[in-house]
């Protein structure tokens, strides 16, 4: 049987940090100065985390919790780019090549459009040059995102045997 390309889907959700918290917002492997940060064991980068989940799913290697887990103190505050780099190396070691990753950030803020190209470049660099596309959506004030309780990242990935 021929190895066909495989797709995966990933989701990540984090709550906003309390008002006045000094935690920085990291999203798409970029720091967003002046924006409220989010809670999480690592840097809470929902775009990078969703991409990791999609890649792991496509390669049949589990998910972010199984690979990294919150019980690992050495990963406290770990950057999304570090996690993406590690996932890319896991895939490569298992004989997978990343075709592309598409990520959508679901949040009313920050505005993704002005930094979309930077996000795509930063995430691509962490994945060894793989193609990354980023988009954004709001929920028209519905749900936890609309109530400004948190934000979400959704991603799909395509991988193929090397």
N, C-alpha and C positions, 0 to 999 in steps of 0.2 A: 504494500500500500504506500502510495506517495504521501509525503508529509505536506499537507496543505497549510496555507497561512492560517493563523488562529487569531481570534479577536477576544478581547476581555473588556470588562466594564469595572469601573471603580467609583466609589463615593467616599467622601469624607465631610464631616460636619464638626464645627467647633463653636462654642459659645463665645460671645464677646467678653473680654475681661471687664471687671467692674470699672465704672467711671472713675477716672483719676489714677488708675493703675498705670505704672510706668512701663509695662510690657509693650514692646514694639510690635507693629503689624508686619508680618512676613507673608507675602502672597506671590506665587509664581516665581519663587526664588529671589524676590526683591523685597527690600525694606520699603515701607510706605510711611515716611516721616509725616507727623501731624495726624495720623489716623489712629484710632483706638485699636489696641492690640486684642488678641484672642487668647483664650485659655487653652492649655494643652501640655502634655508631657514633653513634647519636643517644641519646635517653634510654632506648631499649629498651622502650618501652611497648607490650607485645604486643597489648593491647586496641585501642589507637588504630591501630597498624600493620595489624592484621588488618582493621579497619574501612576503612582507606585502600585496602588491596588489594581488598576486596569492592566498594567504590565504583568504583575504576578498572576492575575487571573488568566490572562491570555496564554501564559507559559505553563499554567497548571502548577504553580509554585506556592499556592496559598494566598495569604493576604498580609497586609501591613502588620496586624496584630500578631500573626503567627511568626513572621520573620523578625520583627523588631520587639513588639510587646512593650507595655508600660512598666513592666517589672525590671527593666534593665536600666539601672541608674546611670550608666555611661552614655545613655542616649537622651538624658534630660537636657532639653534645650537644643537638641540636634537640629541642624538646618535641613530644610526640604531638599536643598541641592545635595547634601551629604546622603540623604536617604535615596534620592534618585540615582546617584552615582553607584551606591551599593546594589540597588535593584538591577541596574544595567549590568553590573559585573556578575551578578547571579545568573541573569539570563544568558550572558555570553558564555559563562562556564558550562551552562546546560545546552549550548549549541544553538541559541536563539539570536536572531538579528531583529532589531526594532525597526518596523516599517514606518510607523507614525503614531503619534499620540495626539488626541484632540481633548481639550479641557474646557469645561464651562464653569465659571464662577457664578454662583447664585447669591446675590447680595445687592442691596441698594447702594452700597458704597464699599470701597472706593470706586471711582469711575475707572473702569479698565481700559477703555479706548485710548486715552493718551499714552498709556505705557504698555499696550498690547505687544508691540514689537520687541520691547525690552524683555517682557516676560517670556515670549517665545524663544528669544535668543538665550536667555539665562537657563531656561529649562532644557533647551536643546543642548547647550554646552554640558550640563550635568549628565545628559544621556549620551555623551560622546558624539554629538552632531546629528542625532536622529531628528526627523521632522516633528515639530510641535506646533499645533495651532491652538489659539486661545480665543474664547468668546465669553460673553457675559449675559446674564439675564437677571431680572428682578421678579418678584412674585406679586407685583401690583398690590403691595401691602397685605398680602395673605400669609398665614402660617407664621412659624417661628422667625423666618427671615423678615417678613413684613412687620412683625412686632419688634424687630431689631434685637432679637435674643441671640442671634448667631448668623453664621454664613455657611455655605456649602460649596463643595467642589464635586463635579461629575466628570468622568473621563472615559474615553474608549481608547483602546490600543490595538494595533495590528503587529503581530510578530510572525516570523517565518524561520524555519530551520536554516542555519548557516550553510 
